[in-house]
Amino acid sequence: MTPLPPPLGTGEIRFWRLDAERHAAIWNTGEGSFRVGGRWNSPGTRAIYASIDPSTATLEVAVHKGFRVLDTQPHVLTSGRIVDPKGIHIVWPDDVPNPNWLYPCTPNQNQQQYGDELLRAHRFILIPSAVSKQSWNLIFDATKPATDYDDITQERFALDPRLQP
């Protein structure tokens, strides 16, 4: 469950991602982004994409695969805790060189290179989600040691059947 903010809870920062069950064991390798690139990385860069709440992680997958796939094929929800939140660099909407990069679109080379530079400069990058403007995605480099995140949990994902006609 997403941690509650202080004073109601610990305020810890957790990340969430949703993977097809067959890829769940290698969630932290950045293999997909390495092969084809992503919104914030060029092909050849091993970026791990996550969200800081499970709902956004679900929407990020649904926008590409559709809710039918999430309802009919096994998926796994992975969560982890950021050990030191001071290692998170926040990219505010006004920090992005081209505001159109924050909207749903095919990423271009300039956008991916901007993300590559952020990944080289910062351990964790918090950036607005394109699928949910009020939500955040967390991106980090898969080649760096995994000592700055822990408490990894994985559970079978179940889509609410009401999301299907």
N, C-alpha and C positions, 0 to 999 in steps of 0.2 A: 504494500500500500504506500502511496506517496506520503512522505513525512509531513506532519503538520508544522507550520511555522511557529517560532516562539511567540508568545509564552505558552501556547497550547501543546507544543511538541519540541523535539530536539532541534528542528531546523536543518538537519543534515541534508546534503545535496546527493540525491540519487539520480542515476541515469537509467533509461529504459530503452530497449529495442526489441523488435519483433522479427523473428526469422522463421523461414520454412524449417520444419523439424530436421530435414536432412542437413541443414547448415548450422544448426544450433551449437554443435560442438566446436565450430570454428568461428564463432561470432566475433572474436577479438583479433582476427588476422587481417581484416581490411581487404580480403581477397576480391570482393566484388568491385570496390572502388579502385583497387589496383588495376584490375582488368579493363574497366570501361570509364573510369573517372566518375565524378559526381558533381553536384551543384557547386561544391567548394574544394574540389581537388582535381588535378589532372590525372589521366591514366598514368600508371607507374608509381603513384603515391598511395600508400596504404593508410587510408583514413577510415576511422570507425565513426559511423553516424549513429547517434542516439538522440533521445529527447529527455527532458527532465520531468516528464509525466507520462504514464502509460497510455493515456488517451491520444496524445499527440503521436506517440510511437505507432499506435494503431492506424491513425489517419495517414501517416507518412507511407505506410505500406499499402493501405487501401487505395490511395490515390493512384498508385502504379498498377496494382494487381486487381483491385476491385473487391468488394465485400463478399462476392460469391466464392472467390478463392479462399478467403479467410474463414468462410463457413464450411467449406468442403475439403480442404487440405490441412493436415496437421501443422500447426505453428507453435513456436515456443517463445515465451516472453522472458527476456533476460533483464536482470536489474543488478546494479552495482552501486557502491558508495564511493564518492570522492573523498579521499582521506583528508586533504587540506584544501578547502574551498578557495583559499588565497591563490591557488594555482590556476584559477579560472579567469580567462580574459573575456570580458563582455564586449561584443560588437553591437553597438546601438545602431538603430536604423540610419541615423545621420552620419555614422562612421563609414558606411559602405559607399565607395566611390560612385556607383551608379545605382540609384534607388530602384530601378527596374529589376535588378538582380534579386530583389526580395519578393518578386511576384512569380507565379508559376510561369516558367518559360524554359526553353532548352538552354542550358548553361553554355556560355561562350568561353573561349580560351582566356580572355582577360579576367573573367570572373574566377575561373579555376586557378589561374596563376595567383590571384589575390588570396584565395584560400590556401594555396600551397605556402605562400609567404607567412600567413598567419600560423599555419601548422609548424613551420620551422621556428617561429618566434615564441610560441606559447604552447604549454602542455595541453591545456583544455581551452576550447573556444566555445563560447555561448553566443549563439546567433539566432535572430528571429526565424521562425519557421515560415516557409512559403505557403504551406497548406493551411496554417492556422496562425493568423497575424498576431494573436494575443499569446502565443506559445513560443517556447524556445527549443532549439536543437543544440545538442552538445556534440562537438566533433573533436576527435583526438587521434594522434599518430599511433598506429598499431606497432610500429617498430621500436618505440620507446618502452623501457621497463614498466611492467604492470604493477609496480610497488605503490603507485600513488592512487590506486583504486582497489577496493576489496569488497568483502561481503557479497560476493557474486551469488545470485540465486537464479534458478531457472524453473519455470513452471509451464505446464501445457496451457496453451491459450485457447479460450473458448469465446467465440463471437456471440453476442446476444442475438438470438434468432429473430428478434423484432426488426433487425436491420435488413432483413431479406423480405421481398414481397411475398 
